[in-house]
Amino acid sequence: MADPEFTANDLLGTGWRGTVRQLWRARLVRNIVTTITGSAGAQAINLALIPLIMRIYGPEAFGVVGTFQSLTIILIPWCALTYPMAIVLPQSDRDARGLIRLSLWVAAVICGVTALLLYCWGEQASRALGIDLLIPYLMLLPIVMFSSAVLEITQQWLYRNQRFNLTARAATLHALIYNATRSGAGLILATAPVLVVTSALYYVIHSALLLVGIRLRREPSMTTRAAKNTQEARKTLRQLAAEYRDFPLFRAPQVLINALSVHMPTLVLASAFGAVPAGFFALCLQVLAMPSNFIGKAVGSVYYPRITQAIHAREPVAGLLIRGVAGMSLAGLVPFAALVIAGPWLFHLAFGGQWETAGEYARWLAISEFAGFIGGPCLVAIPALSLQKTFLVFEVVSTSLRISAVLAGAFFFKDALAVVMAFAAANVLINLSMIVIVLFEGRRWHRRLLLEPS
């Protein structure tokens, strides 16, 4: 069902109270506000406990866990071949459930193969890449990969069913349990192995909370719809895999390449300069991800099904995306500008003097993160507009640019800050280009619809 429509004149004529009521009646706005409000608790908990965690463990331990997390994020796109992202798309719930089964089978097979490869050749590969510090933790990777697939599957099912209250509540409880676990364990034994093992529970805890929530709070509308869909023909997993093959063929490589290019600097910094610069960079990524997780992910989780609905209804989507980009620009201006202006001082104040250099990194990364933040609505529109193939090519070009920038900073300038600056400059160009391409393709898609015979 589309959102209620209203014009600017309608809003101006009703006064500010009427404007608020009109906006609240729009389902898209309601869902975004619900998700953001629920995420606020999670971000408040993160903000409260991350300074404590940084003081407990220090840059070197955080460099080890940052390198481990970067490697897991690079591997995660292969886990279920991004089939979970297709769960929102089918009009039939039966097909969506089939995609859930398909995703779980694919994830189980890939994680099993990964575990075997790591057991046989993981140590040699780590030494060859210069990341020996990860050797004790390699067998945790398949566990993290599979639990991340379960989390993605569960979240996409909840997004499909508009259950944003549940995802918001789970996010808050997850932030409390996860950060309390890391903090409490660090107070007992503040070592890198403790931080890595507790951090590996991130996806396990989050997915478990969502699954418990689904069991405890079944929606009557979902049951009714499921009964209705029992009359539809069941598609086999092979048929569903073929129907949504764009995801493993184009989307999975795109996400993998993007993750590699975004998190490769942590691996390069760890290999070329040691764990401490890698820890500075990892902390910056985590802090700068907070606005994206707080607002960007909330908006994206609502925009994805909303854009999908608009496409099914053959509505124009470019205007929807432009409004999203404009809103994200206003929402992110103050926090990102504060980091650019006073990054080192803010990091010294929040995390202690040993983290002040990380604040210098944050100044440059904040600019590139802002460019990515405002492009969130366009990013989630890529699968809905069937642009996976286009953006696979885009990611290959983007990754080449990021890798060239990072390697130039590491091996030509031989300076950790130069790596960060080059990486940030490349990211700004890439994210702004992505926004322009998606908006252009959105307009072109609707023009083609208008030219089709009625």
N, C-alpha and C positions, 0 to 999 in steps of 0.2 A: 504494500500500500504506500503510495507516494505521500510526501509531507504536505500538509496544508499550504496553499500558496497565498501570499498576500503581497501587496505592492507597497512602495515607499509612501504613496499618498495615504493609503490605509493607515500606516503607522503614524504619520504625522498628524492625522486627524483624530487619533484616539488618545493622545497625550502619553506621558511616559508610563503610567500604570497600564494603559491599554497596550502599549508597545511590548511591555514585559509579558503580559498575558498572551499576546499574539505569538511572541517568540516561543513561550513555553509550550504552546499547543503544537508547535512544529516538532515532530518526533525526532528528527535529526538533532535539533538543538537539545531536546530533553536527554537523549541518549549520550550526547557529548558531555553535558553537564553532570549527568549521573556518573559517567566513567571517570571524569576528572575529579569530582568530589571524592569518590572512593579511592582514587589513586593518591589523593593528597595525604591520606593517613600513611600510606606506604612510604611516600617521599619524606614525610616528616620524621618517620622512624629512621630512614636511611641517613638523613641529615644529622640526626641526633647521635647515631652510633658510629658512623664512619670516622669522625675525628678520634673517637676512642680506639677504634680498631687500628687506625694509622699509628697512634702513639704506642699501642701495645706491640705491634709487629715490626714496624720500621721499614725503610725503603728496600732493603735487600730481600727480606721475606716477601714483601709485596711484589718485588720484581719477579720472583720465582712463580708466584701464583698468577701474576699478570701474563707471564709467558705461557703458562699452562692454559689459562682461559683463552688466550688468543689462538692457541692451537686447536682447542675444542670448538671455538666459533668458526674456524676455517673448515673443520671437518663436519660440523653439524648439517650443512646443506645437503651433503651426500646421504645422510642417514635415511631419510624417507623419500629422497628425490623430489622434495617439495610437493608431493601429492597431498599432504594435509591442507595446503593453501587452496586446493580445489574444492574442499568440503562446502564452502559457502556458495559455490556456483550452481549446482544442480537445482532445478525446480522441484524435484522429487526428493523427499526425505529418505526414501529407500535407496536411491543412488548415493546420497550423502553417507548413509551408513555403510554402503559397499565401499566407498572411498576410505572410510575409517578402517575397515578390515584390510583393505589393500595396503594402506599406509603402515599398519602395524606389521604385516608380513614382510614388507620391503625393509622396514627398519630392523626387524629381528635378523634377517638374513645378512644385511650389510654390517650390522654391529658384530655379528658372529664372525664374519670374514675379517673384519678389522681387528678383532681380538686375536685371531690366529696369526695375522701378519705382524702385529706388534709383538706377540710372544716370540716369534721366530726371528724377526729382523729389526725390531724397534730400537734396540740399543745401538746397533750399527748405524741406523739412519740418524739417530740423535747426535751421535758423534760426528757424522759427516756434515750435519747442518750447524754444528757448533753450539748446540743447545743441550749439552751433557747434563745440565741441572734438572732436566725433566725425566731422566732415565728412571728414577724410583717411582714415578707416578704414571707411567705409560699405560698400565692395565686399568687405570681409572677411566681412560678415555672412552672405551665402549659403553661403560655404564652411564657416563654423562651424555653421550650421544643418544642412547636409547631413551633415557628419561626426558631429554629435550624433545624428541619426537612425540612422546606421549603428551607432553605439555602442549605442543603445537596443535596436535589433533584435538585435544580437549578444548583449547581456546577457540579454535575455528568452529567447532560444533556449537559452542556457547554464543559466539558472534552470530552465527547463522540464525539462532533462535532468539536473538535480541536479549540475551540474559546478561546484561551489563552490570546489574546489581551484584550478581554472584561473582563475576570476575573482579569487580572492584573490592568486595569484601575479602576475597581470597588474597588479593594483592597486598592488602594491609596486614592480614594475619601472617602471610608469607614473609613479609619484610621483618616483622617482629621476631618470628621463630628463627629465620635464617641469620639475621644479624646478632641476635642473642646467642645463638650457637657459636658463631665465630668469636664473639667477644668473650663468652664464658670459657671456651676452650683455650683462648689465648691467655686469660688470667691464670690458668693452671700451667700451661706450657706454651710460651710464645715462640714457636719455631715455624719454619717454612713448611715442614710436613703437616703440621696441625692445620695451618691456614689452607693448604691445598686440599686436604681431605674434607674439611668442613665446607670449603667453597664448592667442592664437587657435589655437594648435596643440594645445590641451588634448584636444579630442575626437579629433583626427586620430591622435595618438600612442596614446591608450587603445584606440581601435577597431582600429588596426593590430596592436597587441600581442595582442588577443583573437583576431583572425582568424588570425594566425600560429600561436597556440596551438592553435586548432581544427584547422588543417591538420597540425600536427606530432603531435597526440595524438588520434587518432580512437578512439572507444570502440566495442568490439565489440558492446555491447548496443544502441547507437544504430544500427549497421549492420543488426543482426538485426531490430530494430523497423521500420526503413525498408523492409526486404524484405517484411515482413509487411503493411505498409500499401500495398504496390503493388497488392494485390488490391482495395483500396477504390476507390469511384468518385471521380474527380477533380472537385472543384468549381472553377468558373471564378472568376476574380478578381472579376467582377461579383457572383456569388453570395456570395462571402466578404465583399465590401464591404457587401452588404445584410444578411447574417446578423449582422455585428458593427457595424452602423450606430450603435449606442448610443455607441460610442467617439467618432466625429467629431461626432455630434449633441449629446452631453451631456458626455462626458469631456474632449474637447479644449477646448471653451469653458470648462469648469470649471478645467482646469489653466492655461489662458491667463489667465483672470481672477485666479486665485490668484497666478500669477507676476507679473502686473501690480501687484497690490496689495502683494505682498511687496517687490518691487524698485523700485516707483515712488518710495519715499523717496530713493533714490540719485539718480534723475533730478531730483527736486524740489530736493534739496540742491545739486546741481550747477548747476541753473538759477537758484535764488534766492540761494545763498550762495557759489558758486564751487567749484572742484575740491577744495580742501583739506577742507572738511567732508564732501564726498562721499567723499573718500579715507578719512577716519576711519570713516565708516559702512560703507564697503566692506570695510575691514579687520576690523571687528567681525563682519560677516556671515561672512567667511571663517573667522575664529577660532572663532566660535560654531558653525559648521557642522562642525567637527572631531568633536565627540562624536556628532553625527548621522551623519556619514560613517563613523566608526569602528564604532559600535555600532548606531545607528538604521538605516542602510542595510543592514547585514549582517542584522539581524533581519528587516527588511522583505523582503529578497530571499528569505529562507527562509519567512517567514510567508505570502507571497502564494501560492506553489504549494501550501503546506500547507493553507491555508484553502480554496483551490480544490478540493483533494482531499477535504476534509471535506464540502464542499457536494455534490460528485459522489456521495459516500457517504452523504449525508443525515444527517450527524452534527451535533450541536449545536456552534455556533462561539462563542457568547457567552463561555463559560468559557475557551476558548482565548484570546480577546481580552483578557479581564480579567487572566489570568495574564501576558499580554504587557505590558499597561500597568503592572502592579505591578512586574514585573521591570525595565522601563525606568525607572521612578521610582527604584528603588534604584541602578541603574547610573549615572544622571545626577545624583544629588543632590550628590555631592561636587564634581565639576568646575564645575557651574553655581553652586553656593553660593560657591565660592572667588572667582568673577568678581564676584558681587554684593557680597561683603565687601571685596575688595581689588583691584577692577578697575584703577583708575588706577595703583596701585603695580606691579601685574603687567605692565601694558603698558609702563610706563616701564622696568622691568627687562628685559623681553624685546626690545623694539623701539627703545628709546632715548627720550630726553626729548621729542622732537618728536611722539611718539605718545601722550603721557599723556592728552590730551583724549579720544582714542579709548577709553581705559579707562573714562572717565565714561559714554560712550555704552554701553559693554559692560555696565555694571552694570544698566541698564534692559533692554537687549535680552536679557540672560541669563535674566531671569524669563520673558519671552515665548517664548524658544527652548526653555526647559525644558518649558513647556506643550505645545509642538509635538513635542518629543522623545518625551515619554511617550505621545503619541497615534500614534506610528508604526505599530504593529500595526493600529490601527483605520483608518488612512489607506489602507493597502494592501488592506484588506478591502472597500473601496468598490466596485471593479469586480467582485470575486468575488461580492458580494451583489447585483449589478445595481442599485446605488444612484446611477448616474451622473445620472439625471434629477433626483433629490432633491437631490444635491449641486451641480448646476448652479444651482438656486435658492438653495441655501445660499451658494455662492460669490458670487452677485450681491449678496446681503445683506451678506456679509462684506466684499466689496470696497468697497461703499458706506461701511461703517463705517471701514475703513482709510483710504480716500481723504479722508473727512471729517476724521478725526483728523490726518492729515498736513497737509492744507491749513490746518486751524486753527492748527497749530503754526507753519507757514511764513508765513501771511499775516495771522493775527490776533495771535499772540504775537510773530511776527517773530524767532524764535530757533531756531537749529539744534538745541539740546538739547531744546527743547519739541517739535520734530518727532519726535525719537527717543522721548521719554517717551509722547507720545500714541500713536505707532505701537505701542509695547510694550504699553500698556494694552489697545488694541483686539485685539492678537494673543492675549493671555491669554484674553479672553472668547471669541474665535472658536475657539481650539484646544480649550478645555474643552467648548464646545458640540458640536464635532465628535465628541469621544469619546462623549458622552452619546447623541447621535443614532445613531451606528453600533452601540453596544451595544444600544440599544432595538430597532433594526431587525433585529439579529442574533437577538435573542430572539423577535421577532415572526415572523421567517422560519421558525424551528424550530417554533413553535406552530402555524403553518399546515400544516407537514408532518404533525404529529401528528393534525391534524383531518382530513387527507385519508383516503379509504377505502383499505384495504390492497389 
